[in-house]
Amino acid sequence: MRLLSINVGTAGPIAAKSGQSGKFKSPVAQANVTVAGIAGDAIVDAKNHGGPDQAIYAYSRADYDWWEATLGRDIPNGLFGENLTLDRWPAEVVCVGDRLRIGQVLLEVTSPRIPCVTLEARMGVKGFATTFLKAGRPGPYLRVLETGTIEPGQEITVLPFKGSRKRLADWPGLFGPPLRTEAEIDSWLQAPVHHKMRSQLRGK
């Protein structure tokens, strides 16, 4: 796996929510990664975006290629609002707790991306939030465990979570059925799940 692009956002007008979004991202030659995410990356809706457990969002060029074929249009890196564009995902499925080592930086998968009306407005496709969900290609949010500087072209080492492996593509109530028993809930919560998602998994 390799890091293709680092994308940093600036706030811009969009026909959704508050009328502003930080999803307008452009590639940079180098970036400083802090516990809050990519330094200088604009976060407009701090209530629903950003924070330690979703400090960074990643997507793959392999998924972009699938979307280009599906939608019949070119889609540049960063259009989905990701901070990091990777060339592909690892051979094994992406699970909560999996870690990505990029040079000095260590990241940990916490949850899948849940699309909103801002993504739909950014894509300019009516109903795209639903389409994105049904495609089952969410990309992961990541927390930053070790900070540092990264740049495009770096190799990425995947360190699989050693506990109970929970695929993003099986996220309960989103891509998979809701959890129904305490045992199922506890099994998911043994993984380092995004703190906001923990109460949701408990149905509260």
C-alpha positions as CSV (number, residue, x, y, z in Angstrom):
1,M,0.0,0.0,0.0
2,R,1.1,3.5,-0.7
3,L,0.0,7.0,0.1
4,L,-1.0,8.8,-3.1
5,S,-2.2,12.1,-1.9
6,I,-2.5,14.3,1.2
7,N,-5.6,16.6,0.9
8,V,-6.1,19.7,3.1
9,G,-9.4,21.5,3.2
10,T,-10.4,25.1,3.1
11,A,-13.8,26.4,3.9
12,G,-16.0,27.1,0.9
13,P,-19.7,27.7,0.1
14,I,-21.9,24.7,-0.5
15,A,-25.7,24.3,-0.9
16,A,-26.2,22.3,2.2
17,K,-26.4,22.6,6.0
18,S,-24.9,26.0,7.1
19,G,-23.8,26.9,3.6
20,Q,-20.1,26.3,4.3
21,S,-18.0,23.1,4.2
22,G,-14.4,22.1,4.7
23,K,-14.7,19.3,2.1
24,F,-13.0,21.4,-0.6
25,K,-9.6,19.8,-0.3
26,S,-6.4,20.3,-2.4
27,P,-3.3,18.1,-2.4
28,V,-0.2,19.3,-0.5
29,A,3.4,18.1,-0.8
30,Q,3.8,17.5,2.9
31,A,1.7,17.6,6.1
32,N,2.1,17.6,9.8
33,V,-0.1,15.1,11.5
34,T,-1.3,15.9,15.0
35,V,-3.8,14.2,17.4
36,A,-6.4,16.6,16.0
37,G,-5.6,15.5,12.4
38,I,-3.8,17.2,9.5
39,A,-2.5,20.6,10.5
40,G,-4.3,23.4,8.6
41,D,-7.3,21.2,7.5
42,A,-10.5,23.3,7.9
43,I,-13.3,21.8,9.9
44,V,-16.5,23.8,9.6
45,D,-19.0,21.5,11.4
46,A,-17.0,20.6,14.5
47,K,-20.1,19.0,16.1
48,N,-20.2,16.2,13.5
49,H,-16.7,16.2,12.0
50,G,-13.2,16.1,13.5
51,G,-12.3,15.2,17.0
52,P,-9.7,12.7,18.3
53,D,-11.7,9.6,17.1
54,Q,-12.2,10.9,13.5
55,A,-9.1,13.0,13.2
56,I,-8.4,11.7,9.7
57,Y,-10.5,10.2,6.9
58,A,-9.0,7.9,4.3
59,Y,-10.2,6.6,1.0
60,S,-8.6,4.6,-1.8
61,R,-7.9,5.2,-5.4
62,A,-9.2,1.7,-6.1
63,D,-12.6,2.8,-4.8
64,Y,-12.4,6.1,-6.8
65,D,-11.9,4.0,-9.9
66,W,-15.0,2.0,-9.1
67,W,-17.0,5.2,-8.7
68,E,-15.7,6.6,-11.9
69,A,-16.8,3.5,-13.8
70,T,-20.2,3.5,-12.0
71,L,-20.9,7.3,-12.5
72,G,-19.2,7.6,-15.8
73,R,-17.1,10.6,-14.9
74,D,-13.6,11.5,-13.7
75,I,-13.3,12.0,-9.9
76,P,-10.1,13.6,-8.6
77,N,-8.5,12.6,-5.3
78,G,-9.9,14.5,-2.3
79,L,-13.4,15.0,-3.8
80,F,-14.9,12.6,-1.2
81,G,-13.4,14.8,1.5
82,E,-10.6,12.4,2.5
83,N,-7.4,13.6,4.0
84,L,-5.4,10.7,2.8
85,T,-5.9,9.0,-0.6
86,L,-4.3,5.5,-0.6
87,D,-3.6,3.5,-3.8
88,R,-5.7,0.6,-2.4
89,W,-6.8,-1.2,0.7
90,P,-4.9,-4.2,2.1
91,A,-5.6,-7.7,1.0
92,E,-7.5,-8.4,4.2
93,V,-10.6,-6.4,5.0
94,V,-10.5,-3.2,6.9
95,C,-11.6,-3.7,10.5
96,V,-12.0,-1.5,13.6
97,G,-8.6,-1.4,15.4
98,D,-6.5,-2.0,12.4
99,R,-3.5,0.3,12.3
100,L,-1.7,2.1,9.5
101,R,2.0,3.0,9.8
102,I,3.1,5.9,7.5
103,G,6.7,6.8,8.4
104,Q,6.6,8.4,11.9
105,V,2.8,8.4,12.0
106,L,0.6,5.7,13.4
107,L,-3.2,5.7,12.8
108,E,-6.0,3.5,14.1
109,V,-9.3,2.7,12.4
110,T,-12.3,3.7,14.6
111,S,-15.4,3.7,12.4
112,P,-16.8,3.9,8.8
113,R,-17.7,7.2,7.2
114,I,-21.5,8.0,7.3
115,P,-22.4,10.2,4.3
116,C,-24.5,13.3,4.8
117,V,-26.1,15.9,2.6
118,T,-22.8,17.8,2.3
119,L,-21.3,14.9,0.4
120,E,-24.4,14.8,-1.8
121,A,-24.1,18.5,-2.6
122,R,-20.4,18.1,-3.2
123,M,-21.0,15.3,-5.7
124,G,-23.9,17.1,-7.4
125,V,-25.9,13.8,-7.6
126,K,-29.4,13.6,-6.1
127,G,-29.7,10.9,-3.5
128,F,-25.9,10.2,-3.5
129,A,-25.8,9.8,0.3
130,T,-28.0,6.7,-0.1
131,T,-26.1,5.5,-3.1
132,F,-22.8,5.8,-1.2
133,L,-24.2,3.8,1.7
134,K,-25.5,1.0,-0.6
135,A,-22.2,0.7,-2.4
136,G,-20.5,-0.5,0.9
137,R,-17.3,1.5,0.3
138,P,-17.3,3.9,3.2
139,G,-13.6,4.4,3.9
140,P,-12.4,4.6,7.5
141,Y,-12.1,7.3,10.1
142,L,-8.9,7.1,12.0
143,R,-7.5,8.4,15.3
144,V,-3.8,9.4,15.6
145,L,-1.7,7.4,18.0
146,E,1.7,8.7,16.9
147,T,2.2,12.1,15.3
148,G,4.7,13.3,12.7
149,T,5.2,14.4,9.1
150,I,4.1,12.6,6.1
151,E,4.3,13.1,2.3
152,P,2.9,11.4,-0.8
153,G,4.7,8.3,-2.1
154,Q,5.3,6.8,1.3
155,E,4.7,3.2,1.9
156,I,2.0,2.2,4.3
157,T,2.3,-0.8,6.7
158,V,-0.9,-2.4,7.9
159,L,-1.0,-3.8,11.5
160,P,-4.2,-5.9,11.8
161,F,-6.1,-5.6,15.1
162,K,-5.4,-8.7,17.1
163,G,-8.7,-8.8,19.0
164,S,-12.2,-9.6,17.7
165,R,-12.1,-8.4,14.1
166,K,-15.1,-6.3,13.1
167,R,-15.3,-5.2,9.5
168,L,-16.4,-1.7,8.6
169,A,-18.5,-3.3,5.9
170,D,-20.5,-5.1,8.6
171,W,-21.2,-2.1,10.8
172,P,-24.4,-2.8,12.7
173,G,-27.5,-0.9,11.6
174,L,-25.6,0.7,8.7
175,F,-24.2,-2.0,6.5
176,G,-25.2,-5.0,8.6
177,P,-28.2,-5.8,10.8
178,P,-28.5,-4.1,14.2
179,L,-27.1,-5.8,17.3
180,R,-29.7,-7.8,19.2
181,T,-28.0,-9.4,22.2
182,E,-25.6,-8.3,24.9
183,A,-23.1,-10.8,23.6
184,E,-23.1,-9.2,20.2
185,I,-22.8,-5.7,21.6
186,D,-20.0,-6.7,23.9
187,S,-18.2,-8.3,21.0
188,W,-18.2,-5.1,19.0
189,L,-17.3,-3.0,22.0
190,Q,-14.1,-5.0,22.6
191,A,-12.7,-3.2,19.6
192,P,-11.5,0.4,19.9
193,V,-14.7,1.8,18.4
194,H,-15.3,5.6,17.9
195,H,-16.5,7.0,21.2
196,K,-19.7,8.5,19.7
197,M,-20.5,5.1,18.1
198,R,-20.3,3.2,21.4
199,S,-23.7,4.4,22.7
200,Q,-25.2,3.9,19.3
201,L,-24.1,0.3,19.2
202,R,-25.8,-0.1,22.6
203,G,-29.0,1.3,21.0
204,K,-29.1,4.3,23.3
